[in-house]
Amino acid sequence: MNDKEYKIPSHLEDIIDFKTAGMTPPNRIVFGFNAAKNLPEEVRRFGEGPVMLVSDEIMKDIGIVDQAKGYLEDVGLTVDSFTSVEPEPHIETIESLCSLCIDRSSKVIIGIGGGSVMDVSKLAAEAAGSGRPSRDYAEGHITPEGKKLPLILLPTTSGTGSEVSPYTVVKMGEKKRFLLDQHYYPNMAIIDPLLTVTMPPSVTASTGIDALSHAIEGMMVRNANVFTETFAISGIGMISKYMRRAVADGNDLEARYYMSMAAALCMMAMSTSGGSYSHSASFVISQFKPTAHGVGCGLGMPYLMEFNRPVIREKLVKIAAAMGEPTWKYSEEYSARQAILSVVNLMKDCNLPISLKEYGGIEEGCIEEMAEIMIDNYPRALNPRVMTKADALRYYEKMWHGRY
């Protein structure tokens, strides 16, 4: 859905239509350059009623929203738009969207944007479809029953993986609520790498490291399995090869292609097993300084890998190999350490901070409080090694000083 002419690499011209094996249709992922131009055809599979297009001001300003609206209106569909989604959206935003959907009798919701837009679209689709208050879902008073409006998601970043996840996140006051339910999966995802070319280098880096954290956390947790590793290793390999290129040149279409694919694969990995403390660290860091989610995950990741290293050396060796390290030449202990260093080097090359001290804006005296908040509010029972409050304090001390 980008009218600028791009020279698509010939070996990447085909659009992949992936129907998830073993699950009830549609549950489709349509992937490839210009896949977004098929949006009108896909919407009409769900009926001819009014469509609600959900996005943010950035997508509106660069013309993506108007393009999508034009494509849909050209085939006779009635389209309303809601572009008030903010970073780390609040429940009031979702309530406003739900009210608009009900007022306009929306029959399909389309979310075009990054993780915040897709999270908002998920909860709004469920609440507006069921007629129940979105706040009741966010507070856990009710759980989804599968009565949502049909939902199509189109990511414009290559990191959150929300387009293929059962998670949604919403802020209520200053606290984030994390919702997990199979009914939050969209009906389909359209992943068009051309929608990501407008990302500046800093966003490319922060969303890319977010995707990497999904794969690495998904592999580290206790209930990881062969499916987890299959998705994770593929995603890790793509990110290791293409993230630097995507950051250096946003018009590198091969890099954009594989970063978009990696983002989906990495979230599939985490969805089969679960997340861990680098995500918790991101949630905590943002309470002390406004922080992009991926930046926070990146700050927490090397130190979590080091904390878990004594009990997951074999997994770290696999991660190191996926990142291009010649693990066959070295001992398990050395290769496990190389996995951590590979992540650190990738972050450095992409101009991401690797310590809280380097990141700035957070005093060293805050780390004890940060450790307490993480263990009290964001515990991770699936982490392969139990983390006590004393462990968490050491974790943040290392994170602050950059001692990985």
C-alpha positions as CSV (number, residue, x, y, z in Angstrom):
1,M,0.0,0.0,0.0
2,N,2.8,2.3,-1.0
3,D,2.3,4.1,-4.3
4,K,6.0,4.9,-4.7
5,E,7.6,2.7,-7.3
6,Y,10.2,0.2,-5.9
7,K,12.4,-2.3,-7.7
8,I,11.3,-5.5,-6.0
9,P,14.0,-8.2,-6.0
10,S,12.9,-10.8,-8.5
11,H,13.4,-13.7,-6.1
12,L,11.0,-12.0,-3.6
13,E,8.1,-11.1,-6.0
14,D,5.7,-13.9,-5.0
15,I,3.1,-13.3,-2.3
16,I,2.8,-16.1,0.2
17,D,-0.7,-17.1,1.4
18,F,-0.2,-19.1,4.5
19,K,-3.1,-21.0,6.0
20,T,-2.2,-22.1,9.5
21,A,-2.2,-25.9,9.6
22,G,-4.6,-27.6,12.0
23,M,-6.7,-24.5,12.8
24,T,-10.1,-23.3,11.6
25,P,-10.0,-20.9,8.6
26,P,-9.5,-18.1,7.9
27,N,-6.5,-17.7,10.3
28,R,-4.4,-16.6,7.3
29,I,-1.1,-14.8,6.9
30,V,-0.7,-13.1,3.5
31,F,2.9,-12.0,3.1
32,G,4.8,-10.2,0.5
33,F,5.5,-7.0,-1.3
34,N,2.3,-5.2,-2.4
35,A,0.2,-7.7,-0.4
36,A,-1.6,-4.7,1.1
37,K,-3.2,-3.9,-2.2
38,N,-5.3,-7.1,-1.8
39,L,-7.0,-5.5,1.3
40,P,-10.3,-4.7,-0.4
41,E,-10.7,-8.2,-1.7
42,E,-9.9,-9.6,1.8
43,V,-12.3,-7.3,3.6
44,R,-15.2,-8.3,1.3
45,R,-14.8,-11.9,2.4
46,F,-16.3,-10.7,5.7
47,G,-19.2,-8.9,4.2
48,E,-20.2,-5.6,2.8
49,G,-20.9,-3.5,5.9
50,P,-19.1,-0.4,7.1
51,V,-15.4,-0.7,7.8
52,M,-13.5,0.9,10.7
53,L,-9.9,1.8,9.8
54,V,-7.7,2.2,12.9
55,S,-4.3,3.8,12.9
56,D,-2.3,6.7,14.3
57,E,-1.4,10.3,13.4
58,I,2.0,9.2,11.9
59,M,0.3,6.8,9.4
60,K,-2.2,9.5,8.6
61,D,0.4,12.2,8.0
62,I,2.5,10.0,5.6
63,G,-0.7,9.1,3.6
64,I,-1.0,5.4,4.5
65,V,-4.5,5.9,6.0
66,D,-5.8,7.8,2.9
67,Q,-4.4,5.2,0.6
68,A,-6.1,2.4,2.4
69,K,-9.3,4.3,2.6
70,G,-9.2,5.0,-1.1
71,Y,-8.6,1.4,-2.0
72,L,-11.6,0.3,0.1
73,E,-13.9,3.1,-1.1
74,D,-13.0,2.3,-4.8
75,V,-14.8,-1.0,-4.4
76,G,-17.9,0.6,-2.8
77,L,-17.1,0.0,0.9
78,T,-18.1,2.6,3.5
79,V,-15.0,3.5,5.5
80,D,-14.7,5.4,8.8
81,S,-11.3,6.1,10.3
82,F,-9.9,6.4,13.8
83,T,-6.4,7.8,14.0
84,S,-6.1,8.8,17.7
85,V,-4.0,5.8,18.9
86,E,-1.1,7.0,21.0
87,P,2.1,5.2,21.9
88,E,1.3,2.9,24.9
89,P,-2.5,3.5,24.5
90,H,-4.8,4.1,27.4
91,I,-8.1,2.4,28.0
92,E,-9.9,5.7,27.3
93,T,-8.6,5.5,23.7
94,I,-10.1,2.0,23.3
95,E,-13.4,3.2,24.8
96,S,-13.6,6.0,22.3
97,L,-12.9,3.6,19.4
98,C,-15.5,1.2,20.6
99,S,-18.1,3.9,20.9
100,L,-17.4,5.0,17.3
101,C,-17.6,1.4,16.0
102,I,-21.0,1.0,17.7
103,D,-22.2,4.4,16.5
104,R,-21.1,3.6,12.9
105,S,-22.3,0.0,12.9
106,S,-18.9,-1.2,11.9
107,K,-18.7,-4.7,10.6
108,V,-14.9,-5.1,10.1
109,I,-12.0,-3.5,11.9
110,I,-8.7,-3.0,10.1
111,G,-5.6,-2.0,12.1
112,I,-2.7,-0.5,10.2
113,G,0.3,0.5,12.3
114,G,2.7,-0.6,14.9
115,G,2.1,-2.6,18.1
116,S,0.0,0.1,19.8
117,V,-2.4,0.3,16.9
118,M,-2.8,-3.5,16.6
119,D,-3.3,-3.9,20.4
120,V,-6.0,-1.3,20.4
121,S,-7.7,-2.9,17.4
122,K,-7.7,-6.3,19.1
123,L,-9.4,-5.2,22.3
124,A,-11.8,-2.9,20.4
125,A,-12.8,-5.7,18.0
126,E,-13.7,-7.9,21.0
127,A,-15.5,-5.3,23.0
128,A,-17.4,-3.8,20.1
129,G,-18.4,-7.2,18.8
130,S,-19.7,-8.4,22.1
131,G,-21.2,-5.2,23.3
132,R,-19.3,-5.4,26.6
133,P,-17.2,-2.6,28.0
134,S,-13.5,-2.7,27.0
135,R,-12.6,-1.7,30.6
136,D,-14.2,-4.9,31.9
137,Y,-11.9,-7.0,29.7
138,A,-8.8,-4.9,30.7
139,E,-9.6,-5.3,34.4
140,G,-10.2,-9.0,34.0
141,H,-13.9,-9.0,35.0
142,I,-14.8,-10.8,31.8
143,T,-12.9,-12.9,29.3
144,P,-13.3,-13.0,25.5
145,E,-15.9,-15.3,24.1
146,G,-15.0,-15.1,20.5
147,K,-17.8,-12.6,19.5
148,K,-15.4,-10.1,18.1
149,L,-15.8,-8.1,14.9
150,P,-13.8,-9.6,12.1
151,L,-10.2,-8.2,12.5
152,I,-7.5,-7.7,9.9
153,L,-4.1,-6.4,10.9
154,L,-1.4,-4.8,8.8
155,P,1.9,-4.1,10.6
156,T,4.0,-1.1,9.6
157,T,6.9,-2.0,11.8
158,S,8.9,-5.2,11.9
159,G,9.2,-6.0,15.6
160,T,6.1,-6.3,17.8
161,G,4.6,-9.3,16.0
162,S,1.2,-8.3,17.4
163,E,-0.3,-9.3,14.0
164,V,0.2,-12.9,14.9
165,S,-0.1,-12.9,18.6
166,P,-2.8,-13.6,21.2
167,Y,-1.5,-10.7,23.4
168,T,-2.8,-7.2,23.8
169,V,-1.5,-4.4,26.1
170,V,-3.4,-1.4,27.5
171,K,-2.6,1.2,30.1
172,M,-5.0,2.0,32.9
173,G,-3.6,5.1,34.6
174,E,0.1,4.5,34.9
175,K,-0.1,0.7,35.0
176,K,0.0,-1.6,32.0
177,R,-2.5,-4.4,31.7
178,F,-1.3,-7.5,29.7
179,L,-4.1,-9.6,28.3
180,L,-3.7,-13.0,26.8
181,D,-6.4,-15.0,25.1
182,Q,-6.7,-17.0,21.9
183,H,-9.6,-14.8,20.9
184,Y,-7.3,-11.8,20.5
185,Y,-5.7,-13.4,17.5
186,P,-6.8,-11.5,14.3
187,N,-8.8,-13.2,11.7
188,M,-6.0,-12.6,9.3
189,A,-2.7,-10.7,9.0
190,I,-1.5,-8.9,5.8
191,I,2.2,-8.4,6.1
192,D,3.6,-6.1,3.4
193,P,7.3,-5.2,3.9
194,L,6.7,-2.1,1.8
195,L,4.7,-0.7,4.7
196,T,7.9,-0.7,6.8
197,V,10.2,1.3,4.6
198,T,9.1,4.6,6.1
199,M,10.5,3.6,9.6
200,P,13.5,5.7,10.6
201,P,16.7,3.9,11.7
202,S,15.9,4.4,15.4
203,V,12.5,2.7,15.1
204,T,13.9,0.0,12.8
205,A,16.5,-0.8,15.5
206,S,14.1,-0.7,18.5
207,T,11.4,-2.8,16.8
208,G,14.1,-5.2,15.5
209,I,15.5,-5.8,18.9
210,D,12.0,-6.3,20.3
211,A,11.5,-9.1,17.8
212,L,14.8,-10.7,18.7
213,S,13.8,-10.6,22.4
214,H,10.6,-12.5,21.5
215,A,12.6,-15.3,20.0
216,I,15.3,-15.5,22.6
217,E,12.9,-15.3,25.5
218,G,10.7,-17.9,23.8
219,M,13.6,-20.3,23.6
220,M,14.8,-19.7,27.2
221,V,11.6,-20.3,29.1
222,R,10.9,-23.6,30.7
223,N,8.1,-24.8,28.5
224,A,9.8,-24.0,25.2
225,N,9.5,-26.9,22.7
226,V,10.5,-28.0,19.2
227,F,7.9,-25.6,17.6
228,T,9.3,-22.7,19.6
229,E,12.9,-23.4,18.5
230,T,11.9,-23.9,14.9
231,F,10.3,-20.4,14.7
232,A,12.9,-18.8,17.0
233,I,16.0,-20.0,15.3
234,S,14.7,-18.9,11.9
235,G,13.8,-15.5,13.2
236,I,17.1,-15.1,15.0
237,G,19.1,-15.9,11.9
238,M,17.2,-13.4,9.8
239,I,17.5,-10.6,12.3
240,S,21.3,-11.3,12.7
241,K,21.8,-11.1,9.0
242,Y,19.4,-8.3,8.0
243,M,18.8,-5.9,10.9
244,R,22.1,-4.0,10.5
245,R,21.2,-3.5,6.8
246,A,17.7,-2.4,7.5
247,V,19.0,0.2,10.0
248,A,21.7,1.4,7.6
249,D,19.4,1.7,4.5
250,G,15.7,1.8,4.9
251,N,15.2,1.2,1.2
252,D,17.1,-2.1,1.3
253,L,14.0,-4.1,0.3
254,E,15.6,-7.5,0.8
255,A,16.4,-6.5,4.4
256,R,12.9,-5.1,5.0
257,Y,11.4,-8.3,3.6
258,Y,13.3,-10.6,6.0
259,M,12.9,-8.4,9.0
260,S,9.1,-8.4,8.4
261,M,9.2,-12.2,8.2
262,A,11.4,-12.5,11.2
263,A,9.1,-10.3,13.3
264,A,6.2,-12.7,12.7
265,L,8.3,-15.8,13.3
266,C,9.8,-14.5,16.5
267,M,6.4,-13.7,17.9
268,M,5.1,-17.2,16.9
269,A,8.0,-18.6,18.9
270,M,7.1,-16.6,22.0
271,S,3.4,-17.4,21.6
272,T,4.1,-21.1,21.8
273,S,6.0,-20.8,25.1
274,G,5.9,-17.4,26.8
275,G,8.0,-14.4,27.7
276,S,10.5,-13.6,30.5
277,Y,12.3,-10.9,32.4
278,S,13.7,-8.7,29.6
279,H,10.1,-7.8,28.8
280,S,9.4,-7.2,32.5
281,A,12.5,-4.9,32.6
282,S,11.1,-2.9,29.7
283,F,7.8,-2.4,31.5
284,V,9.7,-1.2,34.6
285,I,12.2,1.0,32.8
286,S,9.3,2.9,31.1
287,Q,7.9,3.8,34.5
288,F,11.2,5.7,35.3
289,K,11.7,7.2,31.8
290,P,9.5,7.2,28.7
291,T,11.1,4.3,26.7
292,A,10.3,2.6,23.5
293,H,9.3,-1.0,24.3
294,G,12.0,-2.5,22.1
295,V,14.7,-0.4,23.6
296,G,13.7,-1.5,27.1
297,C,13.7,-5.2,26.0
298,G,17.1,-4.8,24.5
299,L,18.5,-3.2,27.7
300,G,17.3,-6.2,29.7
301,M,18.1,-9.0,27.3
302,P,21.9,-9.6,27.6
303,Y,21.8,-9.5,31.3
304,L,18.9,-12.0,31.4
305,M,20.8,-14.3,29.1
306,E,23.8,-14.1,31.4
307,F,21.6,-14.7,34.5
308,N,20.1,-17.8,32.9
309,R,23.4,-19.1,31.3
310,P,24.2,-21.7,34.0
311,V,21.0,-23.6,33.2
312,I,20.5,-23.0,29.5
313,R,24.0,-23.3,27.9
314,E,22.8,-25.7,25.2
315,K,20.1,-23.3,24.1
316,L,22.5,-20.4,24.1
317,V,24.8,-22.4,21.9
318,K,22.0,-22.8,19.4
319,I,21.3,-19.0,19.5
320,A,25.0,-18.3,18.9
321,A,25.0,-20.6,15.9
322,A,21.9,-18.9,14.5
323,M,23.7,-15.6,14.9
324,G,26.6,-16.8,12.8
325,E,29.1,-17.8,15.5
326,P,31.2,-20.9,14.6
327,T,30.2,-22.8,17.6
328,W,31.5,-26.1,16.3
329,K,35.0,-24.8,17.0
330,Y,34.5,-23.9,20.7
331,S,33.4,-25.3,24.0
332,E,29.8,-25.1,25.1
333,E,30.7,-22.6,27.8
334,Y,32.5,-20.3,25.4
335,S,29.8,-20.6,22.7
336,A,27.1,-19.8,25.3
337,R,29.0,-16.6,26.2
338,Q,29.3,-15.8,22.4
339,A,25.5,-15.7,22.1
340,I,25.4,-12.9,24.7
341,L,28.2,-11.0,23.0
342,S,26.5,-11.4,19.6
343,V,23.4,-9.7,20.9
344,V,25.5,-6.9,22.5
345,N,27.4,-6.4,19.3
346,L,24.2,-6.2,17.2
347,M,22.8,-3.6,19.6
348,K,26.0,-1.6,19.4
349,D,26.0,-1.7,15.6
350,C,22.4,-0.5,15.5
351,N,23.1,2.4,18.0
352,L,21.0,0.9,20.8
353,P,22.1,1.5,24.4
354,I,23.5,-1.5,26.2
355,S,23.4,-0.1,29.7
356,L,21.1,2.1,31.8
357,K,24.0,4.4,32.5
358,E,24.6,4.9,28.8
359,Y,20.8,5.2,28.2
360,G,20.7,8.1,30.7
361,G,17.8,9.6,32.6
362,I,17.7,7.0,35.3
363,E,19.7,7.4,38.5
364,E,21.7,4.5,39.9
365,G,19.8,5.0,43.2
366,C,16.6,3.9,41.5
367,I,17.7,0.3,40.7
368,E,16.6,-1.2,44.0
369,E,13.1,0.2,43.5
370,M,13.1,-1.1,39.9
371,A,14.1,-4.6,41.1
372,E,11.3,-4.6,43.6
373,I,8.7,-3.5,41.1
374,M,9.8,-6.1,38.6
375,I,9.5,-9.0,41.0
376,D,6.3,-7.8,42.7
377,N,4.4,-6.7,39.6
378,Y,6.0,-8.6,36.6
379,P,7.1,-12.0,37.9
380,R,8.0,-14.7,35.3
381,A,7.3,-18.2,36.6
382,L,8.5,-19.7,33.3
383,N,12.0,-18.3,33.5
384,P,14.3,-21.3,33.7
385,R,16.1,-20.0,36.8
386,V,14.2,-18.6,39.8
387,M,15.0,-14.9,40.3
388,T,14.7,-13.6,43.9
389,K,14.6,-9.9,44.8
390,A,18.3,-10.1,45.6
391,D,19.0,-11.6,42.2
392,A,16.8,-8.9,40.6
393,L,18.9,-6.2,42.3
394,R,22.1,-7.7,40.9
395,Y,20.4,-7.9,37.5
396,Y,19.7,-4.2,37.5
397,E,23.1,-3.4,38.9
398,K,24.7,-5.2,36.0
399,M,22.2,-3.5,33.6
400,W,23.1,-0.1,34.9
401,H,26.8,-0.6,34.7
402,G,26.8,-2.7,31.5
403,R,28.4,-5.7,33.0
404,Y,27.3,-8.5,30.8
